[in-house]
Amino acid sequence: MVSKRIDERDTIFARMAYREGTLQYEDYYERNPEKKEEDDRLRAMPGMCSPGTGTYNEVAAPFVEAGFSLLGNMRSLAEGEVAPDRIEMTPEKSAKKIKAFIEYLGGKGGMALMKKEFYYSHRGRHPENYGEEVDDNHAYAIAYTVEMEREMINRAPNFEEVIAVTKGYMDAAVIGLWIAAYIRGLGYDARAHVDGNYTVCAPLVAREAGLGDLGRHGLLVTEAEGSRVRLGVVTTNLPMEPDERVYTGIQEFCEDCGVCAENCPGKAIPKGRKVDRWQTDQEKCYEIWKKVGTDCGICLSSCPLSQEVYTHYRGKLKNQDARKKFLEESKSLYGRRNYIKKRLDIMK
């Protein structure tokens, strides 16, 4: 059965960009009047990295804002002209070559056959393409992860965390734009999907490409870094040998764990058993972002799979006894979560 496609217009990031009096605002709330009052309330709160939020730092905030501004300027590079002369490669060779380049650039890649449900149904993030139907028809996808530094993430929700996340998005953007341009240079069409400019749901593609599984918090969890990763995707018509979706035991671990839900300050992460997939409450999550002034990240830092102790259990979570022992050891070492209170020198 084909899953229902996600409409980007319904995502919290798209909705928060709609301003009263614009065509986007009028159209969206005419079709979704039940969301207007709550969305107006959230928009009226201070923004991320803004004065009035719990973690505001007048020196560090412009650094984060500069990173996202740079990411915004990169959007135009996601697509481009395709070289007229095509270089032929076998699917096996193209997959191997691109994985090697991604690894050199600091990421870990996997290949997948695209499915229609991986694409958004409509665009919604930017005025210039609001409401456009997504009709991308690339047959293949390259998904990849970049690691975020543990010591920074474990200071969530302070500014160290959002700096690490911004850097993760930047690293993912550079890899995606470079790989997409490389493929176009080979004579094949390719599009990079990076922060603020996706037409795909990246976690679904990454799971299909064998990079990990979806955790209770709705994010991709890998066997190497746990939740401490950012994602990127490149879609293309370059034939590539796909990787197999892997069974890791991560979802069974998340069923038993629930630490991210216990630590979530907004109570946005479900505590019950999984039905199809766990769904985080977007509005509750985003309200915490508005209050603390960063993208929170407590779910990333509280995930036992993000911590050093997981090193000894990698590849073993398929075993129920190993999952139980790991969870017990993690709670013994970190309690509720591994929170580092000491601020870094760059924040002083």
GIBELTA-V635943 format. One record per helix or strand of 2 or more residues. SS is the DSSP state (@ for helix, = for strand). FROM is the first residue (numbers start at 1). TO is the last residue. If there is no record, write none. Layout:
ss: <SS & SS>
from: <FROM & FROM>
to: <TO & TO>
//
This chain:
ss: <@ & @ & @ & @ & @ & @ & = & @ & @ & = & @ & @ & = & @ & = & = & = & @ & @ & @ & @ & @ & @ & @ & @>
from: <8 & 12 & 23 & 33 & 61 & 91 & 107 & 116 & 127 & 140 & 150 & 159 & 190 & 202 & 213 & 220 & 229 & 250 & 259 & 282 & 298 & 304 & 308 & 320 & 345>
to: <10 & 15 & 31 & 44 & 77 & 104 & 113 & 118 & 129 & 147 & 153 & 185 & 194 & 208 & 214 & 222 & 236 & 257 & 263 & 292 & 302 & 306 & 313 & 334 & 347>
//
